[in-house]
Amino acid sequence: MYSEASTNMKVFENREISWLKFNERVLNQSLDLKTPLLERLKFLSIYGSNLDEFFRVRVGALLDQSLLE
């Protein structure tokens, strides 16, 4: 079914890294001068909201996990 090359590839990426890469793409979209100004502001708002959630939920969970160890 799968070739040897495909089995050696990394299939899954760390969830937090994937989340940060997505937010980077959203931020880059907000910096694109070809995007209308209102859309750029919306992308900045999404980026800020996502980053806030990332630190509240994901980083908070990592801190809690480190305290348990």
C-alpha positions as CSV (number, residue, x, y, z in Angstrom):
1,M,0.0,0.0,0.0
2,Y,2.6,2.6,1.0
3,S,6.0,2.9,-0.5
4,E,9.1,2.9,1.6
5,A,9.6,6.6,1.0
6,S,6.2,7.5,2.3
7,T,6.6,5.4,5.5
8,N,9.9,7.3,6.3
9,M,8.2,10.7,6.0
10,K,6.9,12.4,9.1
11,V,3.1,12.1,8.9
12,F,2.0,14.1,11.9
13,E,3.4,17.3,13.2
14,N,3.3,18.6,16.7
15,R,-0.1,20.2,17.4
16,E,1.4,23.4,18.9
17,I,3.8,23.8,16.1
18,S,1.1,23.4,13.5
19,W,-1.1,25.9,15.4
20,L,1.8,28.5,15.4
21,K,2.4,27.9,11.7
22,F,-1.2,28.5,10.9
23,N,-1.1,31.8,12.9
24,E,2.0,32.8,11.0
25,R,0.1,32.4,7.8
26,V,-2.8,34.5,9.1
27,L,-0.3,37.2,10.2
28,N,1.4,37.1,6.8
29,Q,-2.0,37.5,5.1
30,S,-2.6,40.6,7.3
31,L,0.7,42.1,6.1
32,D,0.0,41.6,2.4
33,L,-0.5,45.0,0.9
34,K,-2.6,43.4,-1.9
35,T,-5.3,42.5,0.7
36,P,-7.9,45.2,1.3
37,L,-7.4,47.2,4.5
38,L,-10.6,45.9,6.3
39,E,-9.6,42.3,5.5
40,R,-6.1,43.0,6.8
41,L,-7.6,44.3,10.1
42,K,-9.8,41.2,10.3
43,F,-6.8,38.9,9.9
44,L,-4.9,40.9,12.6
45,S,-7.9,40.4,14.9
46,I,-8.0,36.7,14.2
47,Y,-4.2,36.5,14.8
48,G,-4.5,38.3,18.1
49,S,-7.4,36.2,19.3
50,N,-5.7,32.9,18.3
51,L,-2.4,33.9,20.0
52,D,-4.3,34.8,23.2
53,E,-6.0,31.5,23.2
54,F,-2.8,29.7,22.5
55,F,-1.1,31.1,25.6
56,R,-4.2,30.7,27.8
57,V,-4.9,27.1,26.8
58,R,-1.9,25.4,25.3
59,V,0.9,27.1,27.2
60,G,-1.1,26.9,30.3
61,A,-1.6,23.2,29.9
62,L,2.2,22.7,29.3
63,L,2.9,24.7,32.5
64,D,0.4,22.6,34.5
65,Q,2.0,19.4,33.0
66,S,5.5,20.6,34.0
67,L,4.3,21.3,37.6
68,L,3.1,17.7,37.9
69,E,6.4,16.2,36.9
